[in-house]
Amino acid sequence: AQTVTQSQPEMSVQEAETVTLSCTYDTSESDYYLFWYKQPPSRQMILVIRQEAYKQQNATENRFSVNFQKAAKSFSLKISDSQLGDAAMYFCAPFSNAGNMLTFGGGTRLMVKP
Amino acid sequence: EAQVTQNPRYLITVTGKKLTVTCSQNMNHEYMSWYRQDPGLGLRQIYYSMNVEVTDKGDVPEGYKVSRKEKRNFPLILESPSPNQTSLYFCASSLSMGVHYGYTFGSGTRLTVV
């Protein structure tokens, strides 16, 4: 089974600044996918960004980008120009083809200060 | 609108009283799954289904049952709920295995067992 570690239970960032959320995981697979999900106070799970492990290029979605280090099994999320609406819980989640499941980290609560 | 619909959104029940949480998706997805979310633990998979009449255990299946008689529906059944099943539950679906684009989640069911 995969394990996922998000070492920062809480983080805060000033509005318009940049913040990076860290994630490390453990897997024996060579081909897999990685996701970041956002959970605002409404508790809806929202897909933020997706990375395919066989692609070396880091994924980018508008203000969100990742730093994927496959050898180190690290998958951090960078949020640029932070906005008040970015305040939420963020979950890192690798997908295991072998296990047919997303495995979630414990989450990082991001607070955005005006 | 493409969505996963869970009901009820909130539920308070007593120990031992059987309950069912319904989940329905309108996207013709083959894959459906149930997760529970607990503070500090992220989301953990309870059961999943790869297609009609095909279900399998996730990481925390004890005390739960599921069925997949129709492609669109995947109810979660608690035959004899206990207080340690107090949690936030999410149903999720996905188009297929293989090239994975992430799950679509329902809006969650907050269950309290007293």
Interface residues (C-beta under 8 A of the other chain):
Chain A: A1 V4 Q6 P9 Y33 F35 Y37 S42 R43 Q44 M45 L47 R50 F91 A93 F95 N97 N100 M101 L102 T103 F104 G105 G106 G107
Chain B: Y31 S33 Y35 G40 L41 G42 L43 R44 Q45 Y48 M50 D56 G58 D59 L88 F90 A92 M97 G98 H100 Y101 G102 Y103 F105 S107 G108
